Amino acid sequence: MKIQGVAYRSVWVDPDDGFSVHIFDQTRLPWALEVLRLTGCDEVAEAIVSMKVRGAPLIGAVAAYGLALALRVDSSSDAMERDAARLASTRPTAINLRWAIDRMLTRLRNTQAADRVRVAYEEAGLICDEDVAQNEAIGRHGLALIEQIANAKRAKGGEQTVKLLTHCNAGWIATVDWGTALAPIYMAHDAGIDVHVWVDETRPRNQGAALTAWELGSHGVGHTVVSDNAGGHLMQRGDVDMVIVGTDRVTRRGDVANKIGTYLKAAAARDNDVPFWVALPSTTIDWTISDGLTEIPIEERSAAEVTHVTGRASDGAVTSVQVTPDGTGAANPAFDVTPARLVSGLITERGLCDASAAGLAAMFPDFA
Ligand SMILES: CSC[C@H]1O[C@H](OP(=O)(O)O)[C@H](O)[C@@H]1O
Protein backbone atom coordinates (compact mmCIF):
# COMPACT_ATOMS: atom_id res chain seq x y z
CA MET A 1 0.00 0.00 0.00
CA LYS A 2 1.16 3.58 -0.48
CA ILE A 3 2.26 5.98 2.23
CA GLN A 4 2.56 9.49 0.89
CA GLY A 5 2.83 8.15 -2.64
CA VAL A 6 5.51 5.56 -1.85
CA ALA A 7 4.53 1.86 -2.13
CA TYR A 8 5.34 -0.29 0.91
CA ARG A 9 4.78 -3.78 2.19
CA SER A 10 4.57 -4.33 5.95
CA VAL A 11 7.73 -6.45 6.00
CA TRP A 12 10.79 -6.45 3.75
CA VAL A 13 14.41 -7.59 3.67
CA ASP A 14 16.96 -4.77 3.61
CA PRO A 15 18.00 -4.44 -0.06
CA ASP A 16 21.45 -3.28 1.01
CA ASP A 17 22.53 -5.85 3.57
CA GLY A 18 20.36 -8.63 2.18
CA PHE A 19 19.49 -10.16 5.57
CA SER A 20 17.99 -7.71 8.08
CA VAL A 21 14.20 -7.63 8.27
CA HIS A 22 12.32 -4.33 8.31
CA ILE A 23 8.87 -3.74 9.81
CA PHE A 24 6.85 -0.74 10.91
CA ASP A 25 6.62 -0.32 14.68
CA GLN A 26 2.84 -0.48 14.98
CA THR A 27 2.95 0.66 18.61
CA ARG A 28 4.14 4.06 17.35
CA LEU A 29 1.36 4.53 14.78
CA PRO A 30 -0.47 6.78 14.06
CA TRP A 31 1.78 9.31 15.74
CA ALA A 32 5.03 8.30 14.09
CA LEU A 33 6.02 6.15 11.12
CA GLU A 34 9.05 4.29 12.46
CA VAL A 35 10.81 1.40 10.73
CA LEU A 36 12.42 -1.25 12.91
CA ARG A 37 15.46 -3.13 11.57
CA LEU A 38 15.42 -6.65 13.03
CA THR A 39 18.68 -8.58 12.89
CA GLY A 40 18.07 -11.60 15.10
CA CYS A 41 15.49 -14.18 16.14
CA ASP A 42 15.08 -12.76 19.62
CA GLU A 43 14.31 -9.31 18.22
CA VAL A 44 11.64 -10.83 15.98
CA ALA A 45 10.13 -12.77 18.87
CA GLU A 46 10.04 -9.65 21.04
CA ALA A 47 8.45 -7.60 18.28
CA ILE A 48 5.66 -10.18 17.93
CA VAL A 49 5.05 -10.58 21.68
CA SER A 50 4.96 -6.80 22.26
CA MET A 51 2.79 -6.28 19.16
CA LYS A 52 5.24 -3.95 17.49
CA VAL A 53 4.29 -6.20 14.62
CA ARG A 54 0.81 -7.76 14.70
CA GLY A 55 -1.92 -9.13 12.52
CA ALA A 56 -2.38 -12.84 11.91
CA PRO A 57 -0.91 -13.14 8.40
CA LEU A 58 1.88 -10.66 9.11
CA ILE A 59 3.16 -12.30 12.28
CA GLY A 60 3.41 -15.54 10.33
CA ALA A 61 5.45 -13.88 7.60
CA VAL A 62 7.71 -12.04 10.05
CA ALA A 63 8.25 -15.20 12.11
CA ALA A 64 9.30 -16.96 8.91
CA TYR A 65 12.02 -14.35 8.44
CA GLY A 66 12.83 -14.69 12.14
CA LEU A 67 13.73 -18.32 11.51
CA ALA A 68 15.92 -17.27 8.59
CA LEU A 69 17.72 -14.82 10.90
CA ALA A 70 18.14 -17.59 13.50
CA LEU A 71 19.67 -19.93 10.92
CA ARG A 72 22.31 -17.29 10.11
CA VAL A 73 23.60 -17.84 13.65
CA ASP A 74 23.18 -21.62 13.86
CA SER A 75 21.78 -23.73 11.02
CA SER A 76 22.01 -27.03 12.89
CA SER A 77 18.83 -29.06 13.17
CA ASP A 78 18.70 -28.80 16.96
CA ALA A 79 19.03 -25.04 16.86
CA MET A 80 16.50 -24.76 14.04
CA GLU A 81 13.88 -26.76 15.95
CA ARG A 82 14.54 -24.75 19.12
CA ASP A 83 14.28 -21.38 17.40
CA ALA A 84 11.21 -22.42 15.43
CA ALA A 85 9.49 -23.48 18.66
CA ARG A 86 10.45 -20.17 20.27
CA LEU A 87 8.91 -18.18 17.44
CA ALA A 88 5.78 -20.34 17.30
CA SER A 89 5.20 -19.78 21.03
CA THR A 90 5.11 -15.99 20.83
CA ARG A 91 1.32 -15.75 20.36
CA PRO A 92 -1.16 -18.64 20.62
CA THR A 93 -4.32 -17.66 18.76
CA ALA A 94 -3.40 -16.72 15.18
CA ILE A 95 -2.96 -20.03 13.33
CA ASN A 96 -1.00 -18.25 10.59
CA LEU A 97 2.00 -18.12 12.93
CA ARG A 98 2.02 -21.89 13.46
CA TRP A 99 1.24 -22.44 9.77
CA ALA A 100 4.17 -20.32 8.60
CA ILE A 101 6.65 -21.94 10.96
CA ASP A 102 5.45 -25.44 10.00
CA ARG A 103 5.79 -24.57 6.32
CA MET A 104 9.32 -23.32 6.87
CA LEU A 105 10.29 -26.43 8.83
CA THR A 106 8.80 -28.77 6.24
CA ARG A 107 11.11 -27.31 3.63
CA LEU A 108 14.15 -26.78 5.86
CA ARG A 109 14.16 -30.25 7.39
CA ASN A 110 14.76 -31.51 3.86
CA THR A 111 17.54 -29.00 3.24
CA GLN A 112 21.24 -29.39 3.95
CA ALA A 113 22.33 -27.18 6.85
CA ALA A 114 24.69 -25.30 4.56
CA ASP A 115 21.77 -24.26 2.33
CA ARG A 116 19.23 -23.48 5.04
CA VAL A 117 19.75 -19.73 5.28
CA ARG A 118 19.29 -19.22 1.56
CA VAL A 119 16.29 -21.53 1.42
CA ALA A 120 14.70 -19.93 4.49
CA TYR A 121 14.83 -16.44 3.00
CA GLU A 122 13.46 -17.86 -0.25
CA GLU A 123 10.54 -19.59 1.48
CA ALA A 124 9.75 -16.61 3.67
CA GLY A 125 9.68 -14.49 0.53
CA LEU A 126 7.22 -16.91 -1.08
CA ILE A 127 5.00 -16.74 2.01
CA CYS A 128 4.94 -12.96 1.66
CA ASP A 129 4.24 -12.96 -2.06
CA GLU A 130 1.43 -15.48 -1.62
CA ASP A 131 -0.14 -13.44 1.17
CA VAL A 132 -0.22 -10.37 -1.05
CA ALA A 133 -1.84 -12.31 -3.90
CA GLN A 134 -4.37 -13.94 -1.57
CA ASN A 135 -5.38 -10.65 -0.01
CA GLU A 136 -5.74 -8.97 -3.38
CA ALA A 137 -8.08 -11.80 -4.39
CA ILE A 138 -10.01 -11.39 -1.12
CA GLY A 139 -10.37 -7.75 -2.05
CA ARG A 140 -11.87 -8.58 -5.42
CA HIS A 141 -14.33 -11.11 -4.00
CA GLY A 142 -15.31 -8.80 -1.17
CA LEU A 143 -15.72 -5.92 -3.61
CA ALA A 144 -18.58 -7.84 -5.25
CA LEU A 145 -20.45 -7.80 -1.94
CA ILE A 146 -20.02 -4.06 -1.57
CA GLU A 147 -21.09 -3.52 -5.18
CA GLN A 148 -24.27 -5.54 -4.51
CA ILE A 149 -25.12 -3.27 -1.58
CA ALA A 150 -24.36 -0.15 -3.61
CA ASN A 151 -26.54 -1.34 -6.49
CA ALA A 152 -29.41 -2.20 -4.14
CA LYS A 153 -29.21 1.25 -2.55
CA ARG A 154 -29.14 2.89 -5.97
CA ALA A 155 -32.22 0.96 -7.06
CA LYS A 156 -34.02 1.89 -3.88
CA GLY A 157 -33.10 5.54 -4.12
CA GLY A 158 -32.30 7.69 -1.13
CA GLU A 159 -29.04 7.69 0.76
CA GLN A 160 -26.35 6.04 -1.42
CA THR A 161 -23.36 5.74 0.86
CA VAL A 162 -22.44 2.12 1.68
CA LYS A 163 -21.90 2.09 5.42
CA LEU A 164 -19.59 -0.59 6.73
CA LEU A 165 -18.44 -1.41 10.24
CA THR A 166 -15.15 -3.08 11.04
CA HIS A 167 -13.52 -4.20 14.27
CA CYS A 168 -9.84 -4.07 15.15
CA ASN A 169 -7.36 -3.77 12.27
CA ALA A 170 -7.36 -6.23 9.41
CA GLY A 171 -5.81 -3.84 6.97
CA TRP A 172 -2.64 -3.83 4.92
CA ILE A 173 -0.54 -3.15 8.04
CA ALA A 174 -1.86 -6.42 9.56
CA THR A 175 -0.80 -8.45 6.51
CA VAL A 176 2.04 -8.24 4.04
CA ASP A 177 -0.14 -6.01 1.87
CA TRP A 178 -3.75 -5.14 0.99
CA GLY A 179 -5.22 -6.51 4.25
CA THR A 180 -8.15 -8.86 4.55
CA ALA A 181 -11.26 -7.05 5.83
CA LEU A 182 -10.04 -3.73 4.45
CA ALA A 183 -8.98 -5.00 1.02
CA PRO A 184 -12.55 -4.94 -0.37
CA ILE A 185 -13.01 -1.48 1.11
CA TYR A 186 -9.90 -0.13 -0.58
CA MET A 187 -11.01 -1.62 -3.89
CA ALA A 188 -14.54 -0.25 -3.51
CA HIS A 189 -13.16 3.21 -2.80
CA ASP A 190 -10.78 3.00 -5.74
CA ALA A 191 -13.70 1.87 -7.95
CA GLY A 192 -15.55 5.05 -7.05
CA ILE A 193 -18.12 3.49 -4.74
CA ASP A 194 -19.16 5.87 -1.95
CA VAL A 195 -18.23 3.99 1.23
CA HIS A 196 -18.03 5.10 4.81
CA VAL A 197 -16.48 2.97 7.53
CA TRP A 198 -17.46 2.90 11.17
CA VAL A 199 -14.19 2.03 12.87
CA ASP A 200 -14.47 0.33 16.24
CA GLU A 201 -11.77 1.81 18.45
CA THR A 202 -11.09 -1.77 19.66
CA ARG A 203 -10.07 -1.57 23.26
CA PRO A 204 -7.75 -2.27 24.91
CA ARG A 205 -4.97 -1.89 22.31
CA ASN A 206 -7.03 0.44 20.09
CA GLN A 207 -6.03 -1.17 16.81
CA GLY A 208 -9.08 0.42 15.21
CA ALA A 209 -8.66 3.95 16.52
CA ALA A 210 -4.90 3.98 15.91
CA LEU A 211 -4.28 1.70 12.94
CA THR A 212 -7.48 1.27 10.89
CA ALA A 213 -8.23 4.99 11.13
CA TRP A 214 -4.65 5.75 10.05
CA GLU A 215 -4.85 3.34 7.13
CA LEU A 216 -8.23 4.56 5.88
CA GLY A 217 -7.31 8.20 6.34
CA SER A 218 -4.05 7.70 4.45
CA HIS A 219 -6.01 6.20 1.55
CA GLY A 220 -8.72 8.85 1.59
CA VAL A 221 -11.50 6.48 2.66
CA GLY A 222 -14.27 8.15 4.68
CA HIS A 223 -14.44 6.81 8.20
CA THR A 224 -15.58 7.59 11.72
CA VAL A 225 -14.10 6.11 14.87
CA VAL A 226 -16.71 4.91 17.36
CA SER A 227 -16.50 3.39 20.79
CA ASP A 228 -16.69 -0.39 20.86
CA ASN A 229 -20.09 -0.13 22.55
CA ALA A 230 -21.67 1.97 19.80
CA GLY A 231 -21.92 -0.66 17.06
CA GLY A 232 -25.19 -2.20 18.17
CA HIS A 233 -26.82 1.21 18.42
CA LEU A 234 -25.68 2.09 14.87
CA MET A 235 -27.11 -1.18 13.57
CA GLN A 236 -30.45 -0.59 15.31
CA ARG A 237 -30.68 2.79 13.55
CA GLY A 238 -29.99 1.26 10.12
CA ASP A 239 -26.60 2.95 9.87
CA VAL A 240 -24.68 -0.22 9.09
CA ASP A 241 -25.13 -2.04 5.76
CA MET A 242 -22.52 -4.72 6.45
CA VAL A 243 -20.00 -5.70 9.08
CA ILE A 244 -16.68 -6.95 7.71
CA VAL A 245 -13.86 -8.17 9.96
CA GLY A 246 -10.67 -10.21 9.78
CA THR A 247 -9.85 -13.30 11.79
CA ASP A 248 -7.00 -15.11 13.48
CA ARG A 249 -8.29 -18.63 13.19
CA VAL A 250 -11.30 -20.28 11.55
CA THR A 251 -12.24 -23.88 12.36
CA ARG A 252 -13.20 -26.46 9.74
CA ARG A 253 -16.86 -25.85 10.56
CA GLY A 254 -16.59 -22.04 10.32
CA ASP A 255 -16.26 -20.84 13.91
CA VAL A 256 -14.24 -17.61 13.89
CA ALA A 257 -11.67 -16.35 16.40
CA ASN A 258 -11.01 -12.65 16.14
CA LYS A 259 -10.19 -9.65 18.30
CA ILE A 260 -12.11 -9.45 21.55
CA GLY A 261 -15.47 -7.82 20.93
CA THR A 262 -16.08 -9.38 17.53
CA TYR A 263 -18.62 -11.83 18.94
CA LEU A 264 -20.68 -8.99 20.39
CA LYS A 265 -20.76 -7.29 16.99
CA ALA A 266 -21.87 -10.53 15.35
CA ALA A 267 -24.68 -10.93 17.89
CA ALA A 268 -25.86 -7.37 17.33
CA ALA A 269 -25.64 -7.86 13.55
CA ARG A 270 -27.79 -10.97 13.72
CA ASP A 271 -30.33 -9.20 15.92
CA ASN A 272 -30.58 -6.40 13.37
CA ASP A 273 -30.38 -8.50 10.18
CA VAL A 274 -27.06 -6.90 9.22
CA PRO A 275 -24.77 -9.10 7.09
CA PHE A 276 -21.67 -10.15 9.05
CA TRP A 277 -18.79 -11.21 6.80
CA VAL A 278 -15.33 -12.46 7.71
CA ALA A 279 -12.37 -12.02 5.36
CA LEU A 280 -9.48 -14.47 5.51
CA PRO A 281 -6.79 -16.17 3.45
CA SER A 282 -6.85 -19.97 3.64
CA THR A 283 -3.73 -19.84 5.80
CA THR A 284 -6.09 -18.78 8.61
CA ILE A 285 -8.13 -21.97 8.49
CA ASP A 286 -7.27 -24.58 11.11
CA TRP A 287 -8.46 -27.83 9.54
CA THR A 288 -7.54 -29.81 12.65
CA ILE A 289 -10.30 -28.39 14.85
CA SER A 290 -14.09 -27.97 14.68
CA ASP A 291 -15.35 -26.35 17.87
CA GLY A 292 -13.87 -22.88 18.18
CA LEU A 293 -15.12 -22.29 21.69
CA THR A 294 -13.40 -25.32 23.15
CA GLU A 295 -10.45 -25.78 20.77
CA ILE A 296 -9.07 -22.33 19.91
CA PRO A 297 -6.52 -21.06 22.48
CA ILE A 298 -7.41 -17.51 23.54
CA GLU A 299 -4.43 -15.31 24.30
CA GLU A 300 -4.53 -13.66 27.73
CA ARG A 301 -2.52 -10.46 27.65
CA SER A 302 -1.32 -8.21 30.48
CA ALA A 303 -3.72 -6.39 32.78
CA ALA A 304 -1.73 -3.22 32.10
CA GLU A 305 -3.19 -3.08 28.59
CA VAL A 306 -6.62 -2.63 30.22
CA THR A 307 -5.68 -0.48 33.21
CA HIS A 308 -3.69 1.93 31.02
CA VAL A 309 -4.24 3.60 27.66
CA THR A 310 -1.58 4.98 25.35
CA GLY A 311 -1.93 8.18 23.41
CA ARG A 312 -0.33 11.46 22.48
CA ALA A 313 -0.31 14.13 25.17
CA SER A 314 -0.93 17.80 24.44
CA ASP A 315 2.84 18.38 24.36
CA GLY A 316 3.14 15.79 21.56
CA ALA A 317 4.72 13.09 23.70
CA VAL A 318 3.32 9.58 23.30
CA THR A 319 2.55 8.37 26.78
CA SER A 320 0.50 5.89 28.77
CA VAL A 321 -1.96 6.89 31.48
CA GLN A 322 -3.76 4.82 34.10
CA VAL A 323 -7.54 4.70 33.71
CA THR A 324 -8.36 2.53 36.75
CA PRO A 325 -7.87 3.01 40.48
CA ASP A 326 -4.61 1.84 42.01
CA GLY A 327 -4.89 -1.81 42.94
CA THR A 328 -7.81 -2.57 40.64
CA GLY A 329 -7.30 -5.84 38.80
CA ALA A 330 -8.06 -6.36 35.10
CA ALA A 331 -8.65 -9.35 32.82
CA ASN A 332 -7.48 -9.10 29.22
CA PRO A 333 -8.62 -11.90 26.89
CA ALA A 334 -7.34 -10.72 23.51
CA PHE A 335 -9.74 -12.70 21.30
CA ASP A 336 -13.19 -14.24 21.32
CA VAL A 337 -14.95 -16.83 19.19
CA THR A 338 -17.94 -16.11 16.98
CA PRO A 339 -19.94 -19.29 16.29
CA ALA A 340 -20.40 -20.05 12.61
CA ARG A 341 -24.18 -19.64 12.97
CA LEU A 342 -23.65 -15.88 13.42
CA VAL A 343 -21.40 -15.53 10.34
CA SER A 344 -23.12 -14.61 7.06
CA GLY A 345 -20.19 -15.86 5.04
CA LEU A 346 -16.45 -16.07 4.53
CA ILE A 347 -14.52 -14.02 1.96
CA THR A 348 -11.54 -16.11 0.89
CA GLU A 349 -8.97 -15.83 -1.89
CA ARG A 350 -10.98 -18.42 -3.82
CA GLY A 351 -14.33 -16.70 -3.37
CA LEU A 352 -17.26 -16.40 -0.99
CA CYS A 353 -18.35 -19.43 0.98
CA ASP A 354 -20.67 -20.39 3.80
CA ALA A 355 -19.20 -20.50 7.29
CA SER A 356 -19.87 -24.21 7.52
CA ALA A 357 -18.09 -27.52 7.15
CA ALA A 358 -19.80 -28.05 3.82
CA GLY A 359 -19.02 -24.54 2.61
CA LEU A 360 -15.33 -24.78 3.49
CA ALA A 361 -14.96 -28.30 2.15
CA ALA A 362 -16.52 -27.24 -1.14
CA MET A 363 -14.24 -24.21 -1.43
CA PHE A 364 -11.12 -26.07 -0.32
CA PRO A 365 -11.54 -29.74 -1.30
CA ASP A 366 -7.76 -30.02 -1.47
CA PHE A 367 -7.47 -29.18 2.24
CA ALA A 368 -10.65 -30.52 3.89
C1 LIG B 1 -5.75 -9.71 9.12
S1 LIG B 1 -5.29 -9.52 10.80
C2 LIG B 1 -6.36 -10.58 11.59
C3 LIG B 1 -6.59 -10.24 13.05
O1 LIG B 1 -5.37 -10.04 13.83
C4 LIG B 1 -5.60 -9.01 14.81
O2 LIG B 1 -5.18 -9.36 16.11
P1 LIG B 1 -3.90 -8.59 16.77
O3 LIG B 1 -4.09 -7.13 16.54
O4 LIG B 1 -3.96 -8.99 18.24
O5 LIG B 1 -2.70 -9.17 16.06
C5 LIG B 1 -7.09 -8.82 14.78
O6 LIG B 1 -7.76 -9.85 15.53
C6 LIG B 1 -7.36 -8.97 13.30
O7 LIG B 1 -8.71 -9.06 12.98
The ligand as a Gaussian input file, in Angstrom:
#p B3LYP/6-31G(d) Opt

LIG

0 1
 C       -5.746000      -9.711000       9.119000
 S       -5.287000      -9.521000      10.801000
 C       -6.357000     -10.581000      11.591000
 C       -6.591000     -10.237000      13.052000
 O       -5.370000     -10.041000      13.830000
 C       -5.603000      -9.007000      14.807000
 O       -5.185000      -9.360000      16.106000
 P       -3.903000      -8.593000      16.774000
 O       -4.093000      -7.130000      16.541000
 O       -3.963000      -8.994000      18.238000
 O       -2.704000      -9.172000      16.064000
 C       -7.093000      -8.823000      14.784000
 O       -7.760000      -9.849000      15.526000
 C       -7.357000      -8.968000      13.299000
 O       -8.707000      -9.065000      12.976000

